[in-house]
Amino acid sequence: MAQQHPPRTGGVFLDPRGEDRSLRVTWHQDSQLVVLSLWRDNVCAGTFRLAADEVPDLIGLLRQGLDEAYDSARDRVARVERPSRAG
């Protein structure tokens, strides 16, 4: 039987809704996969296997969303800081 090695790289992200919800991300270098798993109360509710060569596309999508969120927040702050000319 082949011995399985635990992944060396990964992380856990807690869901702000609480109730012990989390997203776990683990790299599996030997398989060239990233596994995203959803957990609740220390029970895995589902997994998604993403090929390592698709990770840059996911990162790009997340970066685009983050950039848009920052731009939107910056615009809201600018509107609040500018005095209204209507009066």
C-alpha positions in Angstrom: 0.0 0.0 0.0 1.3 3.5 -0.9 2.0 5.8 2.0 0.2 9.1 1.7 2.0 12.3 2.8 -0.1 15.1 4.3 0.0 18.3 2.4 2.7 20.8 3.5 1.0 23.9 2.3 -2.5 25.1 3.2 -4.7 27.4 5.2 -8.0 27.7 7.0 -10.4 30.6 6.5 -13.2 31.1 9.0 -16.7 32.0 7.8 -17.9 35.3 9.4 -21.4 33.6 9.9 -19.8 31.5 12.6 -21.2 28.1 13.5 -17.8 26.5 12.9 -17.9 27.0 9.2 -14.6 27.2 7.4 -12.9 26.9 4.0 -9.7 24.8 4.0 -7.2 25.1 1.2 -4.6 22.4 0.7 -1.9 22.0 -1.9 -1.2 18.5 -3.1 2.1 18.8 -5.0 2.3 15.2 -5.9 -1.0 15.4 -7.7 -0.6 18.9 -8.9 -3.9 19.8 -7.3 -5.3 22.4 -4.9 -8.2 21.1 -2.9 -10.8 23.5 -1.6 -13.0 22.0 1.1 -16.0 23.3 3.1 -16.2 22.3 6.7 -18.8 22.7 9.4 -18.3 21.4 13.0 -15.1 19.6 11.9 -17.0 17.6 9.3 -16.1 18.0 5.6 -19.3 19.0 3.7 -17.7 19.0 0.2 -14.5 19.4 -1.8 -13.4 20.9 -5.1 -10.2 19.8 -6.8 -8.6 22.6 -8.8 -5.7 21.7 -11.2 -2.5 23.7 -10.2 -2.3 25.2 -13.7 -5.8 26.7 -13.2 -4.8 28.5 -9.9 -3.5 31.6 -11.7 -7.0 32.1 -13.3 -8.6 31.9 -9.8 -6.1 34.3 -8.4 -6.7 36.7 -11.2 -10.5 36.6 -10.7 -10.1 37.2 -6.9 -7.7 40.0 -7.6 -10.1 41.6 -10.1 -12.9 41.5 -7.5 -10.7 43.0 -4.8 -9.6 45.8 -7.1 -13.2 46.6 -8.0 -14.2 46.6 -4.3 -11.3 49.0 -3.4 -12.3 51.3 -6.3 -15.9 51.3 -5.2 -14.9 52.1 -1.6 -12.6 54.8 -2.7 -15.4 56.4 -4.8 -17.8 56.3 -1.8 -15.3 57.9 0.5 -14.6 60.6 -2.1 -18.4 61.4 -2.4 -18.7 61.7 1.4 -15.6 63.9 1.7 -16.7 66.3 -1.1 -19.2 68.9 0.1 -22.4 69.0 -1.9 -22.9 72.0 -4.1 -26.7 71.7 -4.0 -28.1 73.7 -1.4 
